[in-house]
Amino acid sequence: MTNGTAAALIARSNRLGADPTVTNYAGGNTSAKGTETDPVTGEPVELMWVKGSGGDLGTLQESGLAVLRVDRLRALRGVYPGVEREDEMVAAFDFTLFGKGGAAPSIDTAMHGLVDAAHVDHLHPDSGIAIATAVDGEALTKQVFGGKVVWVPWRRPGFQLGLDIAAIKAAHPDAIGTILGGHGITAWGDTSDEAEANSLWIIRTAEAYLAEHGKADPFGAALDGYDPLPEAERTARAAALAPTIRGLASHDHPTVGHFTDAPAVLEFLSRAEHPRLATLGTSCPDHFLRTKVKPLVLDLPATATAEEQLARLAELHEAYRADYQAYYDRHATPDSPAIRGADPAIVLVPGVGMFSYGTTKQTARVAGEFFINAINVMRGAEAVSTYAPIDEAEKFRIEYWALEEAKLQRLPKPKSHATRIALVTGAASGIGKAIATRLAAEGACVVIADLDLAKAQATAAELGSTDVAVGVQANVTDEAQVQAAIDATVLAFGGIDLVVNNAGLSLSKPLLETTVADWNLQHDVMAKGSFLVSKAAARALIEQRMGGDVIYISSKNSVFAGPNNIAYSATKADQAHQVRLLAVELGEHGVKVNGINPDGVVRGSGIFASGWGANRAKTYGIDDQDLGRFYAQRTILKREVLPENVANAVAVLTGPDLSHTTGLHIPVDAGVAAAFLR
C-alpha cells in the first residue's frame, strides 16, 4: 500500500504538473519527507520520496518516485568532494536508496534532501523564470517578493546547489522559497498543502507584478510586412515549406516535426526585438536541452514568396550549422561528448509560425512548447527589465554534460521505422489498417487516409495519441483531396517518408456485364488514385531530400488471368507497371518504389465485405464462408492470406534491411504458381 506521505506527494505533483503556468512537461520535481517502518529493524525510519529522473509531474505515479533514507542522504555532505567533482554525487545517491524498485534519483535530489523542510517543490513557471532571467533579477526578487523569497545566483543543478539552498533556508527562517537565477523557483513547506500554496503564491505574485508593472510592447514596435498571414494562407504556406525545412533539420539525423502558429509565436515574430532575443536563446536548462541554445530565424517578411523563403532558409541553415560548430569548438574539452548534430531544433518563419524537431513527434511537439515558454519568459523579462539568460559557456556545460550524455545513452534502441512518417490510403479497415498498425508498432508516425473520416480518426485513435497517428478524409480520385492529405501529413508530423497506395474496391463481373461506369470506377480509384497519391507525395519527397518509399498494394491478379475480373485485374496490372515506371524515375532522388501482390484477403477485408467476396464465391460455386479456405487450398502452401501478412511485407520493404531494393513486386499469396513472376 502506498505510504500516505507519498500519496499526498503524488496528488500534489499531479495538480502542479497539470497547470502549464506552473511548470512545463517533464520539468521540475517535488518531494516529501515522512516515516516508514524499516523491514530489517522494525523501527521507524525517515524517508524522502522525490520525483525521479525523466518523469513528468502531471502524470507522476508511485513508480516514478525515488525513495531515499534522509539520514544517509544528508550524511553525503561528509564525503562531498567539492563542486569540481560534484557529478560523482549522483552515483552516490544509489547508496542512500530505501528498498527495491522506484525511479533513479535525479540531479536535483540534493536540493530536496538537504533543505530542512518536509515538502519541497522545484518548478519552472514562465513568470518565475522571467524574474530569474532579468538582468537585475536579484533586485527584482526583493522588490516583487520582499523577504519571503530569496535570490540564488545561477549555479548548475547539483549537490552544491542543494547546499546553497539549504544554507539560504537556514539563514532566512521567514522565507518560503527562492528564485534560482536563470533557472526557476524552489519553494517549501511544513505540510504538502503549505508547500503547494507557497509555490503558487510565488508564481501568482510574479505574474501579477509583471502584468501590473510591465510595459505594453516588450518585444518592440511592429515590423512592416511581418504581420501574420491570413489563417488559410498561413496554413498553405506552412505546408509548402514543411518538407524542405524538415530536410534541413535532418541533415545530420532524421527528425520528426511539429508545426504551430500559436498567437505567442506570431506576435513575437512580428516585433522589432525578435532577432535580438532569438539570438540570445533560451535560459532554463529544461528549455535549451530541447530547443538547442538558439533557433534558426528566417530574416524575411511574411510578404516574401515561398520560393524566396526556401532559398533564404537554405542559406541560413548553412550559416546556422557553421555557427553551432563554432559554439561546440569554443567550449568542448577532450572529455566532452561528440557533437550531436549541428541542425536547428527550432525554425521560426515570420507570419507563418514555428517548426520544431525531435526524434519523435512528442519530443518535437514538446520542443515547440518549450520555446513558447521561452517566448513568455522573454516577454516577462523585457516587460520589466532586460532579458539576460545564462551565458553560452554554461549552456554548453549542461548541453554536453556527462550526466546528460549518460541519460541519452540509456535510451532504448530506436525501432526499425523510428522517425519515419507514413501515409496509408484506405487505412480504416482491412489491409490498410493492418499496414498502419504494423508501421506504428515499428515506430513510424502514421496518417490514416480514408473516405470515411470518422472511421479514419477512430483507427488512428486505436493506434495511440496524435503523436502517433492521425486520421484524415481523402477520396483518392480527387486531386485536391489527395493534396490536402499530403499537406495534412506534413503539417502533422513535419514531412513524409513512406506512402502506401492501398485504397481500392472491386467489382466481379465478366466482360459482357462490365459497364463503362464499372471500368471507370475501378481505374479511377486504383490506377488514377495511385497516380495522384504518388505524384503529390513525390513532390514532397523530392523537396525533402531524404529519400523515401512508395508502396503499391497491387494483386496477384496483376499477372494472373482469373475469371470474371476484367476491370479489377486490368487496373491492378496498371498499378503494377506504375511501380516499375516510378522506380526508374524517382530513384535519382533516393525514393524506392515497390509493390506487393497479395492473393485474395478475405478476413478483415473491406473489399470482400462489400460484396466482392460474395461475387467471387458465386463465381467458384462455393459458400461465402468457405472462400478463404478455398483460396488457401489452391495455393502451394495451403495457407490463407491475412491482412497482417501483407503488412509484414510492407514493413520489410520499407525497413532497413531492403535499403537497396526498388522496382520489386513481392507475392504474398501463399504460392499461386500461375502468378509467378517471370
BELWO-V109362 format. One record per helix or strand of 2 or more residues. SS is the DSSP state (H for helix, E for strand). FROM is the first residue (numbers start at 1). TO is the last residue. If there is no record, write none. Layout:
# BELWO-V109362
SS | FROM | TO
SS | FROM | TO
This chain:
# BELWO-V109362
H | 4 | 17
E | 29 | 37
E | 44 | 51
H | 57 | 59
H | 62 | 64
E | 65 | 69
H | 70 | 79
H | 83 | 85
H | 88 | 96
H | 109 | 114
E | 119 | 123
H | 126 | 132
H | 137 | 148
E | 149 | 152
H | 159 | 171
E | 177 | 180
E | 184 | 189
H | 192 | 213
H | 231 | 249
E | 256 | 260
H | 263 | 269
H | 274 | 280
H | 285 | 291
E | 296 | 297
H | 306 | 331
E | 346 | 349
E | 353 | 358
H | 361 | 384
H | 392 | 399
H | 402 | 409
E | 421 | 425
H | 430 | 441
E | 445 | 450
H | 453 | 463
E | 469 | 473
H | 479 | 493
E | 498 | 501
H | 511 | 513
H | 516 | 544
E | 548 | 553
H | 556 | 558
H | 566 | 589
E | 591 | 598
H | 606 | 620
H | 624 | 633
H | 643 | 653
H | 656 | 658
E | 665 | 668
H | 673 | 675
